[in-house]
Every structure is written in structure tokens, then in C-alpha cells.
Amino acid sequence: MVTSESVAPEISVLAGHVECRGNTTQEQLQVGKHAFVNLLTFTPEQPFDAEALIAYELQFKHSVQQSNWQHTLSTLLYPNQQTLNFRIPGTLSNVLHGSCRKPHHPAQDSLLRADALVAQEFTKGPQRPDLLIMTGDQIYADDVAGPMLQAILQTIDQYGLFHESLDQAVVGSTQDLIGHPYCYYHRQQILPQVKTNTALSKLFFGAKKKPVFTSVNAQNHLIGLAEVLAMYLLVWSDTPWAHVAFNADEVPLPFRHKFAQELNTITAFAADLVKVRRLLAHIPCYMIFDDHDVTDDWNLTRGWEQEVYGHPLSRRMVGNALAGYWLCQGWGNAPDRFAPLVKQAVENFTPAGLQRHEDFIDALFSWEDWHYGLDTQPPVQVLDTRTRRWRSESSLNKPSGLMDWEALCEFQQQTFGKEAVIVVSAAPIYGVKFIEVIQKLFTLAGKALTVDAENWMAHKGTASVILNIFRHYKTPPHFIILSGDVHYSFVYDVRLRFRRNSPHITQFTCSGIKNTFPDTLIRCLDTLNQWFYSARSPLNIFTRRRNMSVHDRHPDCAPNQALLNRAAIGQLLIDPNCQEVRCLALCSDGETVEFPPESNVDN
């Protein structure tokens, strides 16, 4: 919870109508003159009953704060509701998941569909889902609309978010960006430039100078930590938008038409945020990062890392985005685990502003516990596929493995002995094979960055280990993989060939919450993939998953397609034994699309 004053609220928790006894802890970091990030934890003396409705209330000591909270609370309650509440999931049967929520994409926010599911419970409809899992790209730090950047700068001023000095940059401080000619739509001029007087630079860019970052939409790339934090406030809460006033005159004349187009989409996005905030107040929510939470192609290759981390400004930008993720998402996933990082953060976030900021970023870069698990039934394992990479030793330009050998071994040990497990991977473990082939060809040509060649099969070591995990005799008999990243949705049923007791592997990819893929291109790729790499295609012999049979589930709205190109939030419905796995895409336009399994998938 972010408050404008340093006093955190007290928590009261009620199970049924009885107040629970327990211990409350409050941890707070000041990120601005009027901005305090609070992690509030309530630990009951007796464990909560799974599936029981738990109500909670927040009480501020100061009357003005309490009055403001009561006004906010009225917007967060569903009809006929008196207090905020949620359920602690025990046996998972109804899980929501999705990724890629870009504010200025023209599709409506699919989180509104999730809010509608919770609302049904308050009108005597079905019970709300158990969990909401966000599988990456909760913000787009590298792809920001002009109106959103204007809102970000005003939010920084409104809450006094701390600025920082910059080393080897066009501007000496993030405060100098405000009013700078390069502030809007020209930030690629501020980003570090790579000279092609090195073999590595020529390999990457092939021109005299190019920005270090590879995002094609870096015109408004976020730079300072204050900008990242303001972005998070603006994508999760309607409150900061009340103080935003748009002014196209601040934008360079050639971009004012684009600004006006983006403004319509951003205004509509902001108008729906009160329902999104209401949703998040009523359902357990867990998140993991992907590249756009930081920058496009984050840690894609060893060469990318050398270029980006080798320049003070680009290194600082990556660190700031990671700090924003931790403060606004990661910290709440597993609070106890982050105690050493909190100690370091306290030395950085002070009333006088950011102190020892570079030391804190060093601590973030060396942190290896971004992954986490949930002790539900079935248990959930959320993978970090970004920071523990298996880097290529043969070439700077080859894609890194999404997880290194040590991280994969840890993951394997966590799954042994389980009857079923839900695995969250930002990128699909089983990708669309025809697209992976295209990425492989570009990689062989030294152009991995051109096609975002980031998939589990792109690195021989990682591919071998992850596939061996599924083939191991101790592998859980039921595997469910939830993923996003790709901006389209699909479902695969996977079985081992030549083995009688194959684990049942279902991969449900749903992306994006507010994003889509170019429609004509995805239809073409879908058709070609079905022609060349169907479950019975002999070309599968030449792939790394040759010992596995991969069956598409076709969406019921388009039986001839395997890929659904609609903004949607995924809904996973499973029975207690995980024998039946239903996969639905709750599309932002109101339609519900189901991916029914093939009848012959076990053959």
C-alpha cells in the first residue's frame, strides 16, 4: 500500500464475524516526499481455514487520513458489501492468469473480466476465482505513450518522488528531463549510444551509432526510479489520475497528432482503473517479471548484457526498473525471503532522498531469489526466467538459456514427489514450433535480437534439462504450465512418446491482458505451423522435443485455428485430481473462448 504520509494503517482481520487475534508487522520505505511504500503483514495465532471468507479493515490514526481512506474504500466495495474480503485458497480449482498489459494498446483491459467474476459472488452468483497470477509485463517501461509519460511526470511532482543524479548522460539528473527537448518522443537521443568501433558493436548494430537498448519503441523509455514508481501507481490505481491534466503543447509539434491518438486510449484505460483496483483488493494476486517490466530483450544474450551493464546510464535504468518491480510487485510474493534486501533498501530510501543508490542496485543484480512457490494443492512454482540465465559460451550473439543448470535442478527438486504441480513460466516452455524455427534461422545469421529469439528451446543446455525434467520417472503425473509473453493465446496437451505412463502436461498460454499480435501475420504463422509441425508431422523428428507428442487445442470460436489473437485473461478450471483441465480465454470484448481437448490426445 502506498500512502502520502509516514503513518501506516492498522489492520483488523475478521473470520466470519469474529476478530482474529494475531501479530501485525509494518515495513515502510519512503520513495518520495509524500510517498511511502508499506508492506503490511498480519500473521494469525491460528491458521485461517482454507476457503473461509476473511474480511479486513484498515484504520488510520489521523482523522484526515481516515476520512480520505473511507472515501477511497467506498469505491472499492462491491454492491451489498460492507468490508473488503478475500479467501485463502486451499485446493485450487479456478485460477486466473495473464500477461502483457500495455496501457496504450487499443483493446480494453481484460482485468475488467476478472473484476466481473468477483462481482458475481456478491449477487449470489458463482464463487470468485482462487488466485490471480500475472506472468510478466505488468508495465511497459520501454514502451510508454506520450500522455502516459506526461501523467508520470505530473505524478512525480504530485507526490515528490525522489529524483537522482545520472552518470555519463545527456542530462545530469532525472529532474533535468522535465522540459528538456528530448523528454517526449526523443528519449532514444538520451539513451546510451554504442559506437561501432568494436567488433561486438558492429555485430549488434552494423551502423555508426545505435542506442544500447533494443526496444523499437524506446522514444519514451523510462529512465529514473521515480518514473518507474509513478508508472506503477498509474497502472494500478485511479487515485493519481485525479491530479493529471494533459497538455499537447508540451509535446514537439511533429508528435502532437500521435499524442492525441494515444490520449483517447490512455483516458479510457484510466477510467477503468477503479474496477481493477477493486479486483486486486479482493483476490490473492502474485506476479513475476518479464522483459518489458525492465526493457525489451532483457538479458537475451551475453553480448546484450555486456553492452547494457557496461554503461553507467543503461545499467542504472535496468536497476531502477528492477527496484520498481521489487517495491511494487516482488516484495509481496515472499516477504520473509527479502529481509536482507529490505536492510539494504533502508539505507537507500531515506527522508533526504536516495542514498547509496548504486549499492542497492548492486544488491538487486546479485539477488537470486526472485522465484517462489505457493503451498496450495496443487502447489504452484513460479520461475525466474530472466536473471539466472544459462549464457552461451560459444558466442556473444547466441540466446542465453532462460534458466541455468543450477536453477533448473532446484526447480526439479521442488517438483519431486508431487502428484500435480502448476508451473508459471513467463515464456511458454512449448512454443509455436514454426516461429521457433524462424528464430533459430535468424540466430544462425547472428540476428537473434531482430526476432526476439527468446524461447526455452533456443539454448541447447536449457532445452535438454527442462525436457529431461518432464521425462524423469519422479516427475509429477500432472503438470500444468501457465505462461504469457507472446501476445496470443494457445493450449497444448503434451505426452511422452513410447512410454506407457506418460505424465499429463497441459500448457495454457494466455497473452496479452491488453495487447495482441499483428493479426495477418499471426494467421499466416498459425497456418504454416499446423502444416509443418502438427502432432503427426515427420518434421518433429528434427526438433528437440521429438520424444514428445504435442497436440493443439483449437479454440471453439475458430476450430481451424490453434492461436487466438485476442486480448484476454486466462481462466484455468481444474478438478481436485487434475484429471480434467479446462482452459478459457475471457476476452476483453466480453466473449468467452474455450480450448476443448482433442479426444485422441492420449494416443
C-alpha positions in Angstrom: 0.0 0.0 0.0 1.3 3.5 -0.9 0.4 6.3 1.5 1.1 10.0 1.3 2.0 10.2 5.0 4.5 8.1 7.0 1.9 6.6 9.4 0.8 3.2 8.2 -2.7 1.9 8.9 -3.6 -0.7 11.5 -5.1 -3.9 10.2 -8.2 -5.7 11.7 -9.0 -9.1 10.3 -12.3 -11.0 10.8 -13.1 -14.6 10.0 -16.8 -14.9 9.9 -17.9 -12.2 12.3 -15.1 -12.8 14.9 -12.0 -10.7 15.0 -8.9 -12.7 14.6 -6.0 -12.5 17.1 -2.6 -12.2 15.6 0.6 -10.2 15.0 0.8 -7.3 12.7 4.1 -6.0 11.2 4.7 -2.9 9.2 7.6 -2.2 7.0 7.9 1.1 5.2 10.2 2.7 2.7 10.0 6.4 1.8 10.2 6.8 -2.0 9.2 10.5 -2.1 8.3 13.5 0.0 4.7 12.3 0.0 5.1 8.7 -1.0 5.6 5.8 1.4 5.6 2.2 0.3 4.1 0.0 3.0 4.2 -3.8 3.4 1.6 -4.8 5.9 1.6 -8.3 7.2 -0.9 -10.0 9.5 0.0 -13.4 11.0 -2.9 -15.1 12.8 -2.4 -17.0 16.0 -4.4 -19.9 14.5 -4.1 -20.6 10.8 -7.0 -19.4 8.6 -9.4 -22.1 7.4 -8.9 -22.6 3.6 -11.8 -21.3 1.6 -13.2 -19.3 4.5 -14.3 -15.7 3.8 -11.8 -13.4 5.6 -12.7 -9.7 6.0 -10.1 -7.0 6.7 -10.3 -3.3 7.7 -7.7 -0.6 7.6 -7.7 2.1 10.3 -5.6 5.3 10.2 -4.8 7.2 13.4 -5.1 10.6 11.8 -8.7 11.7 11.2 -7.8 13.3 7.8 -6.2 10.2 6.6 -9.0 8.0 7.8 -11.5 10.3 6.1 -9.6 10.0 2.8 -9.5 6.2 3.2 -13.2 6.0 3.9 -13.9 7.9 0.6 -11.5 5.6 -1.3 -13.0 2.5 0.4 -16.4 3.3 -0.9 -15.2 2.9 -4.5 -13.6 -0.5 -3.7 -16.7 -2.2 -2.3 -19.0 -4.3 -4.4 -22.8 -3.8 -4.1 -24.2 -5.1 -0.8 -20.6 -5.3 0.7 -19.6 -3.8 4.0 -15.9 -4.7 4.3 -13.1 -5.8 2.0 -12.6 -9.6 2.0 -10.8 -12.5 0.3 -10.3 -16.2 0.6 -7.1 -18.1 1.3 -7.0 -20.8 -1.4 -6.6 -24.4 -0.4 -7.4 -26.7 -3.3 -7.1 -24.8 -6.5 -9.9 -25.2 -8.9 -10.3 -21.7 -10.5 -7.1 -19.8 -11.4 -6.8 -16.6 -13.4 -3.6 -15.7 -15.2 -2.4 -13.4 -17.9 0.5 -11.1 -19.0 1.3 -8.1 -21.2 -0.9 -5.2 -20.1 0.1 -2.3 -22.2 -2.0 0.8 -21.3 -2.0 2.4 -24.8 -3.0 -0.7 -26.7 -6.5 -0.1 -28.2 -8.1 -3.3 -26.7 -10.0 -2.9 -23.5 -8.4 -4.0 -20.2 -9.1 -7.8 -19.7 -8.8 -7.4 -15.9 -12.3 -6.0 -16.1 -13.5 -9.5 -16.9 -11.8 -10.7 -13.7 -13.5 -8.0 -11.7 -16.8 -9.1 -13.1 -16.2 -12.7 -11.9 -15.6 -11.4 -8.3 -18.7 -9.2 -8.6 -20.8 -12.2 -9.3 -20.3 -13.6 -5.9 -21.9 -10.5 -4.3 -25.1 -11.1 -6.3 -25.3 -14.8 -5.2 -23.5 -16.0 -8.3 -20.5 -18.4 -8.5 -17.7 -18.1 -6.1 -14.8 -15.8 -7.1 -11.6 -17.4 -8.5 -8.9 -18.6 -6.1 -5.9 -16.7 -7.4 -4.8 -14.2 -10.0 -1.3 -14.8 -11.3 0.4 -12.3 -13.6 3.1 -13.9 -15.7 5.0 -10.8 -16.8 4.9 -7.4 -18.5 2.7 -5.8 -15.9 4.1 -2.5 -17.1 5.9 -1.5 -20.2 8.9 0.5 -19.0 10.4 0.6 -22.5 7.2 1.4 -24.5 5.4 4.4 -23.0 2.8 6.5 -24.6 3.3 10.3 -24.6 0.2 11.0 -22.5 1.3 8.3 -20.0 4.7 9.9 -19.8 3.1 13.3 -19.1 1.0 11.7 -16.4 4.1 10.1 -14.9 6.0 13.4 -14.7 3.0 15.1 -13.0 2.7 12.2 -10.6 6.3 12.5 -9.7 5.7 16.2 -8.9 2.4 15.5 -7.1 4.0 13.0 -4.6 7.5 14.4 -4.6 9.1 11.1 -5.8 12.8 11.3 -5.4 15.0 12.3 -8.3 18.5 11.0 -8.8 21.8 12.1 -10.4 22.9 10.4 -13.6 26.4 9.5 -14.8 27.6 9.8 -18.4 24.2 11.0 -19.6 22.9 13.9 -21.7 21.2 15.3 -18.5 22.9 15.4 -15.1 19.7 14.5 -13.2 16.3 12.9 -13.8 14.9 16.3 -12.7 16.5 17.8 -15.8 14.4 15.7 -18.1 11.3 17.8 -17.3 11.1 20.4 -20.0 14.1 19.0 -21.9 13.7 18.9 -25.7 14.3 15.2 -25.7 11.8 14.4 -22.9 8.9 13.5 -25.2 9.3 11.1 -28.1 13.0 11.7 -28.4 14.4 9.7 -25.4 16.4 7.5 -27.8 18.7 10.5 -28.0 19.3 10.4 -24.3 19.9 6.6 -24.0 23.4 5.4 -24.2 24.8 5.2 -27.7 27.1 2.4 -28.9 29.9 3.2 -31.2 30.8 0.6 -33.9 34.5 0.8 -33.3 34.3 -2.6 -31.5 33.6 -6.0 -33.1 30.7 -6.5 -30.6 29.0 -3.3 -31.5 29.3 -4.0 -35.3 27.8 -7.4 -34.7 24.9 -6.0 -32.9 24.1 -2.8 -34.7 26.0 -2.6 -38.0 25.8 1.2 -38.1 27.8 4.2 -36.8 25.8 4.6 -33.6 22.7 2.9 -32.2 21.1 3.0 -28.7 22.2 0.3 -26.3 18.6 -0.8 -25.7 17.0 -2.9 -28.4 13.4 -1.8 -27.9 11.8 -0.4 -31.2 9.5 1.8 -29.1 12.1 3.5 -26.8 11.0 7.0 -27.7 9.6 7.5 -24.2 11.7 4.8 -22.3 11.6 5.3 -18.6 14.9 6.3 -17.0 14.7 7.3 -13.3 13.3 5.2 -10.4 10.8 8.0 -9.8 9.4 7.5 -13.3 9.1 3.7 -12.8 7.3 4.1 -9.5 4.9 6.7 -10.9 4.2 4.2 -13.8 3.2 1.5 -11.3 1.0 4.0 -9.4 -0.8 4.9 -12.6 -1.4 1.4 -13.9 -2.8 0.0 -10.6 -4.7 3.0 -9.1 -7.2 5.6 -10.2 -6.2 8.0 -7.4 -3.1 9.7 -9.1 -5.1 10.4 -12.3 -7.3 12.9 -10.4 -4.3 15.3 -10.5 -3.3 14.8 -14.1 -4.0 17.5 -16.7 -2.9 16.8 -20.3 -1.3 19.5 -22.4 -0.3 18.7 -26.0 1.7 22.0 -26.2 4.5 20.3 -24.2 5.0 17.8 -27.0 7.1 18.5 -30.1 4.9 19.6 -33.0 5.5 16.5 -35.2 4.2 14.2 -32.5 1.0 16.1 -31.4 -1.2 14.0 -33.7 0.2 10.8 -32.2 -0.2 12.3 -28.8 -3.9 13.0 -29.4 -4.5 9.4 -30.7 -2.8 7.9 -27.7 -4.7 10.2 -25.3 -8.0 8.7 -26.2 -6.8 5.2 -25.3 -5.0 6.3 -22.2 -8.1 8.2 -21.0 -10.2 5.1 -21.4 -7.6 3.0 -19.6 -7.6 5.4 -16.6 -11.4 5.4 -16.4 -11.5 1.7 -15.8 -8.8 1.6 -13.1 -11.3 1.9 -10.2 -12.6 -1.6 -11.1 -9.1 -3.0 -11.5 -8.1 -1.7 -8.0 -11.3 -3.2 -6.6 -10.4 -6.6 -8.1 -6.9 -6.5 -6.5 -8.4 -5.7 -3.1 -10.5 -8.9 -3.2 -8.3 -11.7 -4.6 -4.8 -13.1 -3.8 -2.5 -11.8 -6.5 1.0 -12.9 -7.4 3.4 -11.6 -10.1 6.7 -12.3 -11.8 8.7 -10.1 -14.1 9.3 -10.4 -17.8 11.4 -8.2 -20.1 9.1 -5.2 -20.7 8.9 -4.7 -16.9 12.5 -3.7 -17.4 13.3 -3.3 -21.1 12.9 -5.3 -24.3 15.2 -8.3 -24.7 16.4 -8.0 -21.1 19.4 -10.4 -20.7 18.6 -12.0 -24.1 22.3 -12.7 -24.9 25.7 -12.4 -23.2 26.6 -9.7 -25.6 23.5 -7.7 -24.7 24.4 -7.9 -21.1 28.0 -6.7 -21.7 26.8 -3.7 -23.6 24.0 -2.7 -21.3 25.7 -3.3 -17.9 28.9 -1.8 -19.2 27.4 1.7 -19.4 26.5 3.6 -16.2 23.2 5.0 -17.5 21.8 1.8 -19.1 22.9 -0.1 -16.0 21.1 2.4 -13.8 18.0 2.2 -15.9 17.8 -1.6 -15.6 18.5 -1.4 -11.9 15.7 1.2 -11.4 13.2 -0.9 -13.3 14.1 -3.9 -11.1 13.8 -1.8 -8.0 10.4 -0.7 -9.1 9.3 -4.3 -9.7 10.6 -5.3 -6.2 8.8 -2.4 -4.4 5.5 -2.7 -6.2 5.3 -6.5 -7.0 8.1 -8.8 -5.9 8.2 -7.8 -2.2 4.8 -9.1 -1.5 5.3 -12.5 -3.2 7.5 -13.9 -0.4 8.1 -11.1 2.2 10.2 -13.1 4.7 12.7 -14.1 2.0 13.5 -10.4 1.2 14.7 -9.4 4.7 18.4 -8.9 3.6 17.2 -6.8 0.7 15.0 -4.7 2.9 18.0 -3.9 5.1 19.9 -2.7 2.1 16.8 -0.7 0.9 16.5 1.1 4.2 20.0 2.6 3.6 18.9 3.8 0.1 15.4 5.2 0.7 15.8 8.0 3.3 13.8 11.2 4.1 16.7 13.1 2.4 16.3 11.2 -0.8 18.1 8.3 -2.4 21.4 7.4 -0.7 23.8 4.7 -1.8 21.6 4.1 -4.7 24.3 2.2 -6.7 24.9 -0.2 -3.8 21.2 -1.0 -3.7 21.2 -1.7 -7.4 24.2 -4.0 -6.9 22.2 -5.9 -4.3 19.3 -6.3 -6.7 21.6 -7.6 -9.5 23.1 -10.2 -7.2 19.8 -11.3 -5.8 18.9 -14.9 -6.9 15.6 -15.5 -5.0 13.0 -13.9 -7.4 11.4 -17.2 -7.9 8.9 -18.5 -5.3 6.3 -21.2 -4.6 2.8 -21.4 -3.1 1.9 -24.2 -0.8 -1.5 -24.9 -2.3 -3.0 -28.1 -3.7 -1.6 -28.5 -6.3 1.4 -26.4 -5.4 2.5 -23.5 -7.6 6.1 -22.9 -8.7 6.8 -19.5 -10.2 10.0 -19.5 -12.2 12.5 -16.6 -12.7 13.4 -16.9 -16.4 15.2 -13.5 -16.6 18.1 -13.2 -14.1 19.5 -16.7 -13.7 20.4 -17.2 -17.4 22.5 -20.0 -18.9 24.8 -17.9 -21.0 26.3 -19.1 -24.3 30.0 -19.8 -24.0 30.5 -20.1 -27.8 29.1 -16.8 -28.9 28.1 -13.4 -27.6 25.3 -13.3 -30.0 23.6 -16.6 -29.2 20.5 -16.5 -27.0 21.0 -17.4 -23.3 19.1 -20.2 -21.8 16.1 -19.0 -19.8 17.3 -20.7 -16.6 20.8 -22.1 -15.8 21.6 -25.6 -14.8 21.6 -24.9 -11.0 18.2 -23.1 -11.1 16.7 -25.9 -13.1 18.0 -28.5 -10.7 16.4 -26.6 -7.8 13.1 -26.5 -9.7 13.3 -30.2 -10.3 13.8 -31.0 -6.7 10.8 -28.8 -5.8 8.5 -30.9 -8.0 9.6 -34.4 -7.0 7.1 -36.4 -5.1 4.1 -34.2 -6.0 1.0 -35.7 -7.6 0.5 -32.5 -9.6 2.1 -29.1 -9.9 1.3 -25.8 -11.6 4.4 -24.1 -13.1 4.4 -20.5 -14.0 6.9 -19.6 -16.8 6.8 -16.1 -18.4 7.7 -17.6 -21.8 5.9 -20.8 -23.0 8.0 -23.9 -22.4 6.5 -25.4 -25.5 6.4 -22.7 -28.1 4.9 -22.5 -31.6 7.4 -24.6 -33.5 7.3 -22.8 -36.8 8.0 -19.5 -35.0 10.9 -21.1 -33.1 12.4 -22.3 -36.4 12.3 -18.7 -37.8 14.0 -17.5 -34.6 16.6 -20.3 -35.0 17.4 -19.2 -38.6 17.9 -15.6 -37.5 20.1 -16.7 -34.6 22.3 -18.7 -37.0 22.6 -15.5 -39.1 23.7 -13.5 -36.0 20.4 -11.7 -35.7 18.8 -13.1 -32.5 17.8 -9.7 -31.3 15.9 -9.0 -34.5 13.2 -11.7 -33.9 13.3 -11.8 -30.1 14.8 -15.3 -30.2 13.8 -16.0 -26.6 12.3 -19.4 -26.1 13.2 -22.5 -24.0 14.5 -24.4 -27.0 16.9 -21.7 -28.1 19.7 -22.8 -25.8 20.8 -26.5 -26.1 21.6 -26.9 -22.4 18.4 -25.4 -21.0 16.3 -27.2 -23.6 17.9 -30.6 -22.7 17.5 -30.1 -18.9 13.9 -28.9 -19.0 12.8 -31.7 -21.3 14.6 -34.3 -19.2 12.7 -33.0 -16.1 9.4 -33.9 -17.8 10.8 -37.3 -18.8 12.1 -38.1 -15.3 10.4 -41.0 -13.6 9.8 -38.9 -10.5 8.1 -36.2 -12.5 4.6 -35.4 -11.2 1.9 -37.3 -13.2 0.1 -34.0 -13.8 1.9 -30.9 -14.9 0.1 -27.6 -15.7 2.2 -24.8 -17.3 0.9 -21.2 -17.2 2.7 -18.7 -19.5 2.3 -15.5 -21.4 4.8 -13.2 -23.2 3.9 -13.8 -26.8 0.7 -11.7 -27.3 -1.5 -14.5 -28.4 -3.1 -17.5 -26.7 -2.9 -21.2 -27.2 -3.2 -24.5 -25.3 -1.1 -27.6 -25.8 -1.5 -31.1 -24.4 1.8 -32.9 -24.3 2.6 -36.6 -23.8 5.8 -38.6 -23.9 6.1 -40.9 -26.9 7.0 -44.6 -26.4 6.1 -44.5 -22.7 3.0 -46.2 -21.2 2.7 -44.0 -18.1 3.4 -40.5 -19.5 2.8 -37.5 -17.3 -0.2 -35.4 -18.5 1.3 -32.0 -19.4 -1.1 -29.1 -20.2 0.4 -25.8 -21.2 -2.0 -22.8 -21.2 -0.5 -19.7 -22.7 -2.7 -16.5 -22.4 -1.4 -13.2 -23.7 -2.0 -10.4 -23.5 -4.3 -8.8 -20.9 -4.2 -5.6 -23.0 -2.1 -6.5 -26.1 -2.3 -8.5 -29.3 -0.1 -9.7 -32.1 -0.4 -8.3 -35.7 -3.4 -10.2 -36.9 -2.5 -11.0 -40.5 1.0 -12.2 -39.5 -0.3 -14.5 -36.7 -2.9 -16.1 -39.0 -0.1 -16.9 -41.5 2.2 -18.3 -38.9 -0.6 -20.4 -37.3 -1.4 -22.0 -40.7 2.2 -22.7 -41.5 2.8 -24.2 -38.1 -0.2 -26.6 -38.5 1.1 -27.6 -41.9 4.7 -28.3 -40.9 4.5 -29.2 -37.2 1.3 -30.9 -36.4 1.5 -33.8 -33.9 1.9 -36.3 -36.6 4.3 -34.4 -38.8 7.6 -36.2 -39.6 9.4 -32.8 -39.2 9.1 -33.2 -35.5 11.9 -35.8 -35.7 14.3 -32.9 -36.2 13.2 -31.0 -33.2 14.4 -31.2 -29.6 11.0 -32.4 -28.4 11.0 -35.3 -30.8 10.2 -37.7 -28.0 7.1 -35.8 -27.1 3.7 -35.6 -28.8 2.3 -32.1 -28.7 -1.4 -31.6 -29.6 -3.1 -28.3 -30.2 -6.4 -27.4 -28.5 -8.3 -25.4 -31.0 -10.5 -22.5 -29.7 -14.2 -23.2 -30.0 -14.7 -19.9 -31.8 -12.3 -20.9 -34.6 -11.9 -24.7 -34.9 -9.4 -24.3 -37.8 -7.0 -22.2 -35.8 -4.7 -23.1 -32.9 -3.7 -19.5 -32.0 -6.2 -17.0 -30.5 -5.2 -13.4 -31.2 -7.5 -11.6 -28.7 -6.8 -9.5 -25.6 -7.8 -11.8 -22.8 -7.3 -13.1 -19.2 -6.9 -16.8 -18.9 -9.2 -18.9 -16.6 -7.9 -22.4 -15.6 -10.6 -24.7 -14.2 -9.3 -28.0 -12.7 -10.9 -30.8 -10.8 -9.4 -32.0 -7.5 -7.4 -34.7 -9.1 -6.3 -32.6 -12.1 -7.8 -35.2 -14.4 -9.9 -32.5 -16.2 -8.2 -29.3 -17.2 -10.4 -26.7 -18.8 -8.8 -23.6 -20.4 -10.9 -20.5 -21.1 -9.9 -17.1 -22.5 -12.0 -14.3 -21.1 -11.7 -11.8 -23.9 -11.8 -8.1 -23.2 -14.7 -7.7 -25.7 -16.9 -9.8 -23.5 -16.7 -13.2 -25.3 -15.5 -16.3 -23.5 -13.5 -18.7 -25.7 -12.8 -22.3 -24.6 -10.0 -24.6 -25.8 -11.6 -28.1 -25.6 -9.1 -31.0 -25.6 -8.8 -33.4 -28.5 -10.4 -36.8 -28.0 -7.3 -38.7 -29.1 -4.7 -36.8 -27.1 -3.7 -39.8 -25.1 -2.9 -41.9 -28.2 
